């Protein structure tokens, strides 16, 4: 009941203001409850201001569940059950949703606003192989990060802003303080006016105040200069450290050849940058600048062309979205037998790319280690020329330390093995005790069930836990009551002090209230006169605007009629020019395919009519010929078909006769007659024998 009361109270408040009662809300149908949820979602995001009657139930459920996921709504039910209950408007599902939405409305409104920009666009993995897609997606992520920073800054500034009411209150308080200070200054001035040398004392106080202000300014400047000095000293220390490091490196290089080799490598690297990298970068910048100059040199696009381009862009975006939907539907098709293989291929490609990246990283590390090993070997060789690497005493000391560490390692390894074995025993003991505890608890439950007190042990444990928690809560409650009593005493004392301090101000506030009431009455009177005048002027302006709109419509109608008649006049003028040219015989001069020259449209169309008549006669003659020869040609075609079959049959018979003659000739040439039989017949004959 409390949940429904909370929902009704919040729905009756702005911005919803539905004017519901508990009975009216309880009588709402499932569809009306869904409409209320959709109304709240539309308040959170303008994308959800949709009439549910214009949307399929499946689309409504998918849209709402997706938005709940964006708002981070937690539900513990099965997704399919939750979706079905949401579609059917189940109060057991709708009421918790409404309570959660209305309880966190400002927070959810902010979250819905941020979700428009921070919810990631799902891009398939295989599309990242396209460099342009990867670059655009990276730009998208960068813009998201930039939006986060800008939003944080905006929220910080909003939190630092002071409301106008607080500013007005502070101004009123400062004006009161100002009047009080003026009164005090006047009282002191009248009191000290009769004092000897008052002017000199006042002038000295003024100078003292000026000097104190100057002293404060000098102190601020001193702090600023001191901070600059500390920064400069810090920077100087860093530069000195870098200089000492360079000097040590140069001092460590005893071989001049190594130093020269390093310098040559640096010079070669700089030359490579100057001759290869920098010209390419300059060329890219120049190409980009030329492209921008070409864009700037182009004439400005008109509004009509801009609308055309926008329309074309929208069409392309719709086509792209349609193709993406078709692709997603194709990928999500359960009957697609290649979906699993595509997914495996994408995973293999991704793993391959990761392995290649790791291979490149390891190759670069190997190159660095090889270079470092070569440099260390060169340094060691240079040092070996002057003295030995390690003396005998140092080597013996190193061997003794190594033996001690080896003994310590063996001892600690033995301790570790003992601890591991002990841990294994303890783990086994724990598992055995858990099994025994489980068996004992089962037997105890059976005994409790036999005695008719099933659950006694569990209830006793719960009671012990509850009593322990109650004792803790009581101790905390006692401490809290003592703290509350001390806080209440402090608050009462502060209230008394504030009452005594605010007594004179309350008196002055009463006089100001009467003055405020008089000014408010005068303000309301003048405001009513202003509203009446404004209403009259607004009605006149609306009337003039309606007349202006009618005049604009008449003007547009007359202009369209004028343009229509001008176009008709142009068409008739063209027709008249053709007629005059036809009459004078100067309309055209064209050579026909047969070589004749026509000089008027009449001759042209007469020639075309003659061509069409000639073509018609030819087609009629051809039709007559086909009709006359159709029967004989058909009979002849049938005879040729039969003849072809007969010849094919004779050819096959001739080939068979040749094959039989060849086989008989081969049999006659053999000196002995050999009986041949297949494996099955040979096996039967052997079994009979």
C-alpha positions as CSV (number, residue, x, y, z in Angstrom):
1,X,0.0,0.0,0.0
2,X,2.8,2.4,0.8
3,X,4.4,1.6,-2.5
4,X,1.2,2.5,-4.4
5,X,0.8,5.7,-2.3
6,X,4.3,6.8,-3.2
7,X,3.7,6.2,-6.9
8,X,0.4,8.1,-6.9
9,X,1.9,11.0,-5.0
10,X,4.8,11.4,-7.3
11,X,2.6,11.0,-10.4
12,X,0.4,13.8,-9.1
13,X,3.4,16.2,-8.8
14,X,5.0,18.2,-11.6
15,X,6.1,17.4,-14.3
16,X,3.5,14.6,-14.7
17,X,0.5,16.1,-12.8
18,X,-1.8,13.2,-13.6
19,X,-4.4,13.9,-10.9
20,X,-4.7,10.3,-9.9
21,X,-6.3,8.7,-6.8
22,X,-5.5,5.4,-5.2
23,X,-8.7,3.9,-6.6
24,X,-8.2,5.3,-10.1
25,X,-4.6,4.0,-10.2
26,X,-5.6,0.6,-8.9
27,X,-8.2,0.3,-11.7
28,X,-5.7,1.0,-14.4
29,X,-5.5,-1.7,-17.1
30,X,-2.2,-3.3,-18.1
31,X,-1.9,-1.2,-21.2
32,X,-2.5,2.0,-19.2
33,X,0.2,1.0,-16.7
34,X,2.6,0.5,-19.7
35,X,1.6,3.9,-21.0
36,X,2.5,5.5,-17.6
37,X,5.9,3.7,-17.7
38,X,6.4,5.0,-21.3
39,X,5.4,8.5,-20.2
40,X,8.1,8.5,-17.5
41,X,10.7,7.2,-20.0
42,X,9.7,9.9,-22.4
43,X,10.3,12.5,-19.7
44,X,13.8,11.0,-19.2
45,X,14.6,10.8,-22.9
46,X,12.8,12.4,-25.9
47,X,13.6,9.3,-28.0
48,X,10.9,7.4,-26.0
49,X,8.0,9.8,-26.6
50,X,6.2,7.2,-28.7
51,X,2.6,6.2,-28.9
52,X,2.4,2.6,-27.9
53,X,-0.5,2.0,-30.3
54,X,1.9,2.7,-33.2
55,X,4.4,0.1,-32.1
56,X,4.4,-3.6,-31.9
57,X,4.4,-5.2,-28.4
58,X,7.7,-7.0,-29.2
59,X,9.3,-3.7,-30.2
60,X,7.9,-2.0,-27.1
61,X,9.3,-4.7,-24.8
62,X,12.7,-4.6,-26.5
63,X,12.9,-0.8,-26.4
64,X,11.9,-0.6,-22.7
65,X,14.3,-3.4,-21.6
66,X,17.2,-1.8,-23.5
67,X,16.5,1.5,-21.8
68,X,16.3,-0.1,-18.4
69,X,19.7,-1.6,-19.1
70,X,21.0,1.9,-19.9
71,X,19.5,3.2,-16.6
72,X,21.2,0.3,-14.8
73,X,17.9,-1.2,-13.4
74,X,18.7,-4.4,-11.5
75,X,16.2,-7.3,-11.8
76,X,16.7,-10.8,-10.5
77,X,14.0,-12.5,-12.6
78,X,14.5,-14.6,-15.7
79,X,14.8,-12.3,-18.8
80,X,12.1,-14.1,-20.7
81,X,9.7,-14.1,-17.7
82,X,10.5,-10.4,-17.1
83,X,9.8,-9.6,-20.8
84,X,6.5,-11.5,-20.8
85,X,5.3,-9.9,-17.5
86,X,6.3,-6.4,-18.9
87,X,4.3,-7.1,-22.1
88,X,1.2,-8.2,-20.1
89,X,1.4,-5.2,-17.7
90,X,1.9,-7.4,-14.6
91,X,1.6,-5.1,-11.5
92,X,4.2,-7.3,-9.7
93,X,6.7,-6.1,-12.3
94,X,5.3,-2.6,-13.2
95,X,5.0,-1.3,-9.6
96,X,8.7,-1.9,-8.7
97,X,9.8,-0.3,-12.0
98,X,7.6,2.8,-11.3
99,X,8.8,3.1,-7.7
100,X,12.5,2.9,-8.8
101,X,12.0,5.4,-11.7
102,X,10.1,8.0,-9.6
103,X,12.5,7.6,-6.6
104,X,15.6,8.3,-8.7
105,X,14.1,10.6,-11.3
106,X,16.7,13.4,-11.3
107,X,19.6,11.0,-11.2
108,X,18.1,8.9,-14.0
109,X,17.4,12.0,-16.1
110,X,21.1,12.9,-15.9
111,X,22.1,9.2,-16.6
112,X,19.8,9.2,-19.7
113,X,21.3,12.4,-21.0
114,X,24.9,11.0,-20.6
115,X,23.9,7.7,-22.2
116,X,23.2,9.4,-25.5
117,X,26.9,10.2,-25.7
118,X,28.7,7.6,-23.6
119,X,26.9,4.3,-24.6
120,X,29.4,2.6,-27.0
121,X,28.4,1.8,-30.5
122,X,28.7,-1.9,-31.1
123,X,31.2,-2.5,-34.0
124,X,32.0,-6.1,-35.1
125,X,35.6,-7.1,-34.5
126,X,36.3,-8.0,-38.1
127,X,35.5,-4.4,-39.2
128,X,38.5,-3.1,-37.2
129,X,40.7,-4.5,-39.9
130,X,39.7,-1.5,-42.0
131,X,42.0,1.4,-41.2
132,X,39.3,4.0,-41.8
133,X,36.8,2.3,-39.5
134,X,39.5,1.9,-36.8
135,X,40.5,5.6,-37.1
136,X,36.9,6.8,-37.0
137,X,36.2,4.6,-33.9
138,X,39.3,6.0,-32.2
139,X,38.1,9.5,-32.9
140,X,34.7,8.5,-31.5
141,X,36.4,7.3,-28.3
142,X,38.5,10.4,-28.1
143,X,35.4,12.6,-28.4
144,X,33.8,10.5,-25.6
145,X,36.7,11.2,-23.3
146,X,36.6,14.9,-24.3
147,X,32.9,15.0,-23.5
148,X,33.5,13.4,-20.1
149,X,36.0,16.1,-19.2
150,X,33.8,18.9,-20.4
151,X,30.8,17.5,-18.5
152,X,32.9,17.2,-15.3
153,X,34.0,20.8,-15.7
154,X,30.4,21.9,-16.4
155,X,29.2,20.1,-13.3
156,X,31.9,21.6,-11.2
157,X,31.0,25.1,-12.4
158,X,27.3,24.5,-11.8
159,X,28.1,23.3,-8.3
160,X,30.2,26.5,-7.7
161,X,27.4,28.8,-9.0
162,X,25.3,30.7,-6.4
163,X,21.6,30.8,-6.9
164,X,20.0,34.2,-7.5
165,X,18.0,33.9,-4.2
166,X,21.2,33.5,-2.2
167,X,22.8,36.4,-4.1
168,X,19.7,38.6,-3.3
169,X,19.9,37.5,0.3
170,X,23.6,38.3,0.5
171,X,23.0,41.7,-1.1
172,X,20.2,42.5,1.4
173,X,22.5,41.4,4.2
174,X,25.3,43.6,2.9
175,X,23.0,46.6,2.6
176,X,21.9,46.1,6.2
177,X,25.5,45.8,7.3
178,X,26.3,49.0,5.2
179,X,23.5,50.9,6.9
180,X,24.6,49.7,10.3
181,X,28.2,50.7,9.6
182,X,27.1,54.1,8.3
183,X,25.1,54.6,11.5
184,X,28.1,53.6,13.6
185,X,30.4,55.9,11.6
186,X,28.0,58.8,12.1
187,X,27.7,58.1,15.8
188,X,31.5,58.0,16.2
189,X,31.9,61.1,14.0
190,X,29.4,63.0,16.2
191,X,31.0,61.7,19.3
192,X,34.6,62.5,18.3
193,X,33.8,65.8,16.6
194,X,34.5,67.7,19.8
195,X,37.9,66.0,20.3
196,X,41.0,68.1,19.9
197,X,43.0,67.5,16.6
198,X,40.3,65.2,15.2
199,X,41.2,66.1,11.6
200,X,44.8,65.2,12.0
201,X,43.9,61.9,13.7
202,X,41.4,61.1,10.9
203,X,44.1,61.9,8.3
204,X,46.6,59.7,10.1
205,X,44.1,56.8,10.3
206,X,43.5,57.1,6.6
207,X,47.2,57.0,5.8
208,X,47.6,54.1,8.1
209,X,44.8,52.2,6.3
210,X,46.5,53.0,2.9
211,X,49.8,51.7,4.2
212,X,48.3,48.6,5.6
213,X,46.7,47.9,2.2
214,X,50.0,48.5,0.5
215,X,51.7,46.2,3.0
216,X,49.2,43.4,2.1
217,X,49.9,43.9,-1.6
218,X,53.6,43.7,-1.0
219,X,53.2,40.5,1.0
220,X,51.2,39.0,-1.8
221,X,53.9,40.0,-4.3
222,X,56.6,38.6,-2.0
223,X,54.8,35.3,-1.9
224,X,54.5,35.2,-5.6
225,X,58.1,36.1,-6.2
226,X,59.1,33.5,-3.6
227,X,57.1,30.8,-5.5
228,X,58.8,31.8,-8.7
229,X,62.2,31.6,-7.0
230,X,61.4,28.1,-5.8
231,X,60.3,27.0,-9.2
232,X,63.5,28.5,-10.8
233,X,65.7,26.7,-8.2
234,X,63.9,23.4,-8.8
235,X,64.4,23.8,-12.5
236,X,68.1,24.7,-11.9
237,X,68.5,21.6,-9.8
238,X,67.0,19.4,-12.6
239,X,69.4,21.0,-15.2
240,X,72.4,20.5,-12.9
241,X,71.4,16.8,-12.5
242,X,71.1,16.4,-16.3
243,X,74.5,18.2,-16.7
244,X,76.2,16.0,-14.1
245,X,74.8,12.9,-15.8
246,X,76.1,13.9,-19.2
247,X,79.5,14.7,-17.7
248,X,79.6,11.3,-16.0
249,X,78.6,9.5,-19.2
250,X,81.3,11.4,-21.1
251,X,83.9,10.7,-18.4
252,X,83.0,7.0,-18.4
253,X,83.7,6.9,-22.1
254,X,87.4,6.3,-22.1
255,X,87.6,5.1,-25.7
256,X,87.3,8.0,-28.1
257,X,86.2,5.7,-30.9
258,X,83.0,4.7,-29.0
259,X,82.2,8.3,-28.4
260,X,82.7,9.2,-32.0
261,X,80.6,6.2,-33.0
262,X,77.7,7.5,-30.9
263,X,78.0,11.0,-32.3
264,X,78.0,9.6,-35.8
265,X,74.9,7.6,-35.0
266,X,73.2,10.7,-33.7
267,X,74.3,12.7,-36.9
268,X,73.0,9.9,-39.1
269,X,69.7,9.8,-37.3
270,X,69.3,13.6,-37.7
271,X,70.2,13.3,-41.4
272,X,67.7,10.6,-41.8
273,X,65.1,12.8,-40.2
274,X,66.1,15.8,-42.3
275,X,66.2,14.0,-45.7
276,X,63.4,11.4,-45.2
277,X,60.9,12.1,-42.4
278,X,60.7,15.9,-42.4
279,X,60.3,16.3,-46.3
280,X,57.5,13.7,-46.2
281,X,55.8,15.5,-43.3
282,X,56.2,18.8,-45.1
283,X,54.8,17.4,-48.3
284,X,51.8,16.0,-46.4
285,X,51.2,19.4,-44.7
286,X,51.4,21.1,-48.1
287,X,49.0,18.7,-49.7
288,X,46.6,19.2,-46.9
289,X,47.0,23.0,-47.2
290,X,46.4,22.8,-51.0
291,X,43.2,20.8,-50.4
292,X,42.0,23.4,-47.9
293,X,42.8,26.2,-50.3
294,X,40.8,24.4,-53.0
295,X,37.9,24.0,-50.7
296,X,38.1,27.7,-49.8
297,X,38.4,28.8,-53.4
298,X,35.2,26.9,-54.4
299,X,32.1,29.0,-54.6
300,X,29.8,28.9,-51.6
301,X,27.1,26.3,-51.6
302,X,23.6,27.5,-52.0
303,X,20.9,26.6,-49.5
304,X,19.1,24.4,-52.1
305,X,22.3,22.5,-52.8
306,X,22.9,22.1,-49.1
307,X,19.4,20.7,-48.6
308,X,20.0,18.4,-51.6
309,X,23.3,17.1,-50.1
310,X,21.6,16.6,-46.7
311,X,18.8,14.6,-48.3
312,X,21.3,12.5,-50.2
313,X,23.3,11.9,-47.0
314,X,20.1,10.8,-45.2
315,X,19.3,8.4,-48.0
316,X,22.8,7.0,-47.7
317,X,22.5,6.7,-44.0
318,X,19.2,4.9,-44.3
319,X,20.6,2.5,-46.9
320,X,23.6,1.8,-44.7
321,X,21.4,1.2,-41.7
322,X,19.3,-1.2,-43.8
323,X,22.3,-3.1,-45.0
324,X,23.6,-3.3,-41.4
325,X,20.3,-4.6,-40.2
326,X,20.3,-7.2,-43.0
327,X,23.8,-8.2,-42.1
328,X,23.0,-8.5,-38.4
329,X,19.9,-10.5,-39.3
330,X,22.0,-12.7,-41.5
331,X,24.6,-13.1,-38.8
332,X,22.0,-13.8,-36.2
333,X,20.2,-16.3,-38.4
334,X,20.1,-19.7,-36.5
335,X,19.9,-21.6,-39.7
336,X,23.1,-20.1,-41.0
337,X,25.6,-22.9,-40.9
338,X,28.6,-20.7,-41.6
339,X,28.0,-18.4,-38.6
340,X,30.0,-20.6,-36.2
341,X,32.9,-20.8,-38.8
342,X,32.8,-17.0,-39.3
343,X,33.0,-16.5,-35.5
344,X,35.9,-18.9,-35.3
345,X,37.6,-17.2,-38.2
346,X,37.2,-13.8,-36.5
347,X,38.6,-15.2,-33.3
348,X,41.5,-16.8,-35.1
349,X,42.2,-13.6,-37.0
350,X,42.1,-11.6,-33.7
351,X,44.5,-14.1,-32.0
352,X,46.8,-14.0,-35.0
353,X,46.9,-10.2,-34.9
354,X,47.7,-10.3,-31.1
355,X,50.4,-12.9,-31.7
356,X,51.9,-10.7,-34.5
357,X,51.8,-7.6,-32.2
358,X,53.5,-9.6,-29.5
359,X,56.1,-10.9,-32.0
360,X,56.9,-7.4,-33.1
361,X,57.2,-6.3,-29.4
362,X,59.5,-9.2,-28.6
363,X,61.5,-8.6,-31.8
364,X,62.0,-4.9,-30.8
365,X,62.9,-5.9,-27.2
366,X,65.4,-8.5,-28.6
367,X,67.0,-5.8,-30.8
368,X,67.3,-3.5,-27.8
369,X,68.8,-6.2,-25.7
370,X,71.3,-7.2,-28.5
371,X,72.3,-3.5,-28.8
372,X,72.7,-3.2,-25.0
373,X,74.6,-6.5,-24.9
374,X,77.0,-5.3,-27.6
375,X,77.6,-2.0,-25.8
376,X,78.2,-3.7,-22.5
377,X,80.6,-6.2,-24.2
378,X,82.5,-3.2,-25.8
379,X,82.7,-1.5,-22.4
380,X,83.8,-4.7,-20.7
381,X,86.5,-5.2,-23.4
382,X,87.7,-1.6,-23.0
383,X,87.9,-2.0,-19.2
384,X,89.7,-5.4,-19.6
385,X,92.6,-3.7,-21.3
386,X,93.5,-1.7,-18.3
387,X,92.7,-4.1,-15.4
388,X,91.2,-7.5,-14.6
389,X,87.5,-7.9,-14.2
390,X,87.5,-9.4,-10.6
391,X,90.4,-10.1,-8.2
392,X,90.9,-13.5,-6.5
393,X,89.9,-12.1,-3.1
394,X,86.7,-10.7,-4.5
395,X,86.0,-13.9,-6.3
396,X,86.5,-16.0,-3.0
397,X,84.2,-13.5,-1.2
398,X,81.6,-13.9,-3.9
399,X,81.9,-17.7,-3.7
400,X,81.4,-17.7,0.1
401,X,78.4,-15.4,-0.2
402,X,77.0,-17.7,-2.9
403,X,77.4,-20.8,-0.7
404,X,75.7,-19.0,2.3
405,X,72.8,-18.0,0.1
406,X,72.6,-21.6,-1.3
407,X,72.4,-23.0,2.2
408,X,69.8,-20.5,3.2
409,X,67.8,-21.3,0.1
410,X,67.9,-25.1,0.9
411,X,66.9,-24.4,4.5
412,X,64.0,-22.2,3.4
413,X,62.9,-24.7,0.7
414,X,62.8,-27.4,3.4
415,X,60.7,-25.2,5.6
416,X,58.4,-24.5,2.7
417,X,57.9,-28.2,1.9
418,X,57.1,-28.8,5.6
419,X,54.6,-26.0,5.6
420,X,53.0,-27.3,2.4
421,X,52.7,-30.8,3.8
422,X,51.2,-29.4,7.0
423,X,48.8,-27.3,4.9
424,X,47.7,-30.5,3.0
425,X,47.1,-32.3,6.3
426,X,45.1,-29.3,7.6
427,X,43.1,-29.1,4.4
428,X,42.3,-32.8,4.5
429,X,41.3,-32.5,8.2
430,X,39.1,-29.6,7.4
431,X,37.3,-31.5,4.6
432,X,36.9,-34.5,6.9
433,X,35.4,-32.3,9.6
434,X,33.1,-30.7,7.1
435,X,31.9,-34.1,6.0
436,X,31.4,-35.1,9.6
437,X,29.6,-31.9,10.4
438,X,27.3,-32.5,7.4
439,X,26.5,-36.0,8.4
440,X,25.9,-34.9,12.0
441,X,23.6,-32.1,10.9
442,X,21.7,-34.6,8.7
443,X,21.3,-37.0,11.7
444,X,20.3,-34.1,14.0
445,X,17.7,-33.0,11.5
446,X,16.3,-36.5,11.3
447,X,16.2,-36.7,15.1
448,X,14.4,-33.4,15.2
449,X,11.9,-34.6,12.6
450,X,11.3,-37.7,14.6
451,X,10.7,-35.7,17.8
452,X,8.5,-33.2,15.9
453,X,10.8,-30.2,16.4
454,X,12.4,-30.0,12.9
455,X,14.5,-26.9,12.4
456,X,15.2,-26.4,16.1
457,X,18.9,-26.4,15.7
458,X,18.8,-23.8,12.9
459,X,16.3,-21.7,14.8
460,X,18.6,-21.8,17.8
461,X,21.6,-20.7,15.7
462,X,19.5,-17.9,14.2
463,X,18.3,-16.8,17.6
464,X,21.9,-16.7,18.9
465,X,22.9,-14.6,15.9
466,X,20.0,-12.3,16.3
467,X,20.7,-11.8,20.0
468,X,24.3,-11.0,19.2
469,X,23.3,-8.5,16.6
470,X,20.7,-7.0,19.0
471,X,23.4,-6.6,21.7
472,X,25.6,-4.8,19.1
473,X,22.7,-2.6,18.0
474,X,21.8,-1.8,21.7
475,X,25.4,-0.7,22.4
476,X,25.5,1.5,19.2
477,X,22.0,2.9,20.1
478,X,23.2,3.8,23.6
479,X,26.2,5.6,22.2
480,X,24.0,7.3,19.6
481,X,21.5,8.5,22.2
482,X,24.3,10.1,24.3
483,X,25.7,11.8,21.2
484,X,22.2,13.0,20.2
485,X,21.6,14.4,23.7
486,X,24.9,16.4,23.6
487,X,24.1,17.6,20.1
488,X,20.6,18.7,21.2
489,X,22.0,20.6,24.1
490,X,24.5,22.3,21.8
491,X,21.8,23.2,19.3
492,X,19.5,24.6,22.0
493,X,22.3,26.8,23.3
494,X,23.1,28.0,19.8
495,X,19.4,28.8,19.2
496,X,19.3,30.9,22.4
497,X,22.5,32.8,21.4
498,X,21.1,33.4,17.9
499,X,17.8,34.6,19.2
500,X,19.5,37.2,21.5
501,X,21.8,38.2,18.6
502,X,18.9,38.5,16.1
503,X,16.5,40.4,18.3
504,X,17.4,44.0,17.0
505,X,17.5,42.7,13.4
506,X,14.0,41.2,13.9
507,X,12.7,44.6,15.0
508,X,14.1,46.3,11.9
509,X,12.7,43.4,9.8
510,X,9.2,44.2,11.0
511,X,9.4,47.8,9.8
512,X,10.8,46.5,6.5
513,X,7.9,44.1,6.1
514,X,5.4,46.8,6.3
515,X,7.3,48.8,3.8
516,X,7.6,45.7,1.6
517,X,3.8,45.2,1.7
518,X,3.2,48.8,0.6
519,X,5.7,48.4,-2.2
520,X,4.2,45.1,-3.2
521,X,0.7,46.6,-3.4
522,X,2.0,49.4,-5.6
523,X,3.9,46.8,-7.7
524,X,0.8,44.7,-8.2
525,X,-1.3,47.7,-9.2
526,X,1.3,48.8,-11.8
527,X,1.8,45.2,-13.0
528,X,-2.0,44.8,-13.7
529,X,-1.9,48.1,-15.7
530,X,1.1,46.8,-17.6
531,X,-0.6,43.4,-18.3
532,X,-3.7,45.1,-19.6
533,X,-1.7,47.3,-21.9
534,X,0.5,44.4,-23.1
535,X,-2.6,42.3,-23.8
536,X,-4.1,45.0,-26.0
537,X,-0.8,45.4,-27.9
538,X,-0.4,41.7,-28.3
539,X,-3.9,41.4,-29.8
540,X,-3.1,44.2,-32.2
541,X,0.2,42.6,-33.1
542,X,-1.5,39.2,-33.7
543,X,-4.1,40.8,-35.9
544,X,-1.4,42.6,-38.0
545,X,0.6,39.4,-38.2
546,X,-2.4,37.5,-39.5
547,X,-3.1,40.2,-42.1
548,X,0.6,40.1,-43.1
549,X,0.4,36.3,-43.5
550,X,-2.7,36.6,-45.7
551,X,-0.9,39.3,-47.8
552,X,2.1,37.0,-48.1
553,X,-0.1,34.1,-49.3
554,X,-1.8,36.4,-51.9
555,X,1.6,37.6,-53.0
556,X,3.0,34.1,-53.4
557,X,-0.2,33.1,-55.4
558,X,0.1,36.0,-57.7
559,X,3.8,35.4,-58.2
560,X,3.2,31.7,-59.1
561,X,0.5,32.7,-61.5
562,X,2.8,35.3,-63.1
563,X,5.6,32.7,-63.5
564,X,3.1,30.2,-65.0
565,X,1.8,32.7,-67.6
566,X,5.4,33.7,-68.4
567,X,6.3,30.1,-69.1
568,X,3.2,29.6,-71.2
569,X,4.2,32.8,-73.2
570,X,7.7,31.4,-73.7
571,X,6.3,28.1,-75.0
572,X,3.9,29.8,-77.4
573,X,6.7,32.1,-78.6
574,X,8.9,29.0,-79.4
575,X,5.9,27.5,-81.3
576,X,5.4,30.8,-83.2
577,X,9.1,30.9,-84.1
578,X,8.9,27.4,-85.5
579,X,5.8,28.2,-87.5
580,X,7.5,31.3,-89.0
581,X,10.7,29.4,-89.8
582,X,8.6,26.6,-91.4
583,X,6.8,29.2,-93.5
584,X,10.1,30.7,-94.7
585,X,11.7,27.3,-95.2
586,X,14.5,28.1,-92.8
587,X,13.5,25.8,-90.0
588,X,16.3,23.2,-90.5
589,X,18.8,21.8,-93.0
590,X,19.3,18.0,-92.5
591,X,20.7,15.2,-94.7
592,X,18.7,11.9,-94.6
593,X,20.4,8.5,-94.7
594,X,19.5,8.1,-98.4
595,X,21.3,11.4,-99.3
596,X,18.3,13.6,-99.7
597,X,18.3,17.0,-97.9
598,X,15.1,18.2,-96.1
599,X,14.6,21.8,-95.3
600,X,11.4,21.8,-93.4
601,X,9.7,19.7,-90.7
602,X,7.0,18.7,-93.3
603,X,9.6,17.2,-95.5
604,X,11.3,15.5,-92.5
605,X,8.2,13.8,-91.2
606,X,7.1,12.9,-94.8
607,X,10.5,11.1,-95.2
608,X,10.1,9.4,-91.9
609,X,6.6,8.2,-92.9
610,X,8.0,6.8,-96.2
611,X,10.7,4.9,-94.3
612,X,8.1,3.4,-91.9
613,X,5.9,2.4,-94.8
614,X,8.8,0.8,-96.6
615,X,9.8,-1.1,-93.4
616,X,6.1,-2.2,-92.9
617,X,6.0,-3.6,-96.5
618,X,9.2,-5.5,-95.9
619,X,7.9,-7.0,-92.7
620,X,4.6,-8.0,-94.3
621,X,6.5,-9.8,-97.2
622,X,8.7,-11.6,-94.6
623,X,5.6,-12.6,-92.6
624,X,3.9,-14.0,-95.8
625,X,7.0,-15.9,-96.8
626,X,7.3,-17.5,-93.3
627,X,3.6,-18.5,-93.3
628,X,3.9,-20.1,-96.8
629,X,7.1,-22.1,-96.0
630,X,6.3,-23.0,-92.4
631,X,4.8,-26.5,-93.1
632,X,7.4,-27.8,-95.6
633,X,10.2,-26.4,-93.4
634,X,8.8,-28.2,-90.4
635,X,8.5,-31.5,-92.3
636,X,12.1,-31.1,-93.6
637,X,13.4,-30.4,-90.1
638,X,11.7,-33.6,-88.8
639,X,13.2,-35.7,-91.6
640,X,16.7,-34.3,-90.8
641,X,16.2,-35.3,-87.2
642,X,15.1,-38.8,-88.0
643,X,18.1,-39.1,-90.5
644,X,20.4,-38.0,-87.7
645,X,19.1,-40.7,-85.4
646,X,19.4,-43.3,-88.1
647,X,23.0,-42.4,-88.8
648,X,23.9,-42.4,-85.1
649,X,22.4,-45.9,-84.8
650,X,24.4,-47.2,-87.8
651,X,27.6,-45.7,-86.4
652,X,27.0,-47.5,-83.0
653,X,26.3,-50.8,-84.8
654,X,29.4,-50.5,-86.9
655,X,31.5,-49.8,-83.8
656,X,30.1,-52.8,-82.0
657,X,30.8,-55.1,-85.1
658,X,34.4,-53.9,-85.2
659,X,34.9,-54.6,-81.5
660,X,33.5,-58.1,-81.8
661,X,35.7,-58.8,-84.9
662,X,38.7,-57.7,-83.0
663,X,37.9,-59.9,-80.0
664,X,37.4,-62.9,-82.2
665,X,40.7,-62.3,-84.0
666,X,42.5,-62.1,-80.7
667,X,40.9,-65.5,-79.6
668,X,41.9,-67.3,-82.8
669,X,45.5,-66.1,-82.4
670,X,45.9,-67.8,-79.0
671,X,47.6,-71.3,-79.1
672,X,45.6,-72.8,-76.1
673,X,42.1,-72.3,-74.8
674,X,42.1,-70.8,-71.3
675,X,39.1,-70.9,-69.2
676,X,38.7,-67.7,-67.1
677,X,36.3,-67.2,-64.2
678,X,35.8,-64.6,-61.6
679,X,36.8,-65.0,-57.9
680,X,33.3,-66.1,-56.7
681,X,32.9,-68.8,-59.3
682,X,36.5,-70.1,-58.6
683,X,35.7,-70.3,-54.9
684,X,32.5,-72.3,-55.6
685,X,34.3,-74.7,-57.9
686,X,37.1,-75.3,-55.2
687,X,34.5,-76.0,-52.6
688,X,32.8,-78.6,-54.8
689,X,36.1,-80.4,-55.4
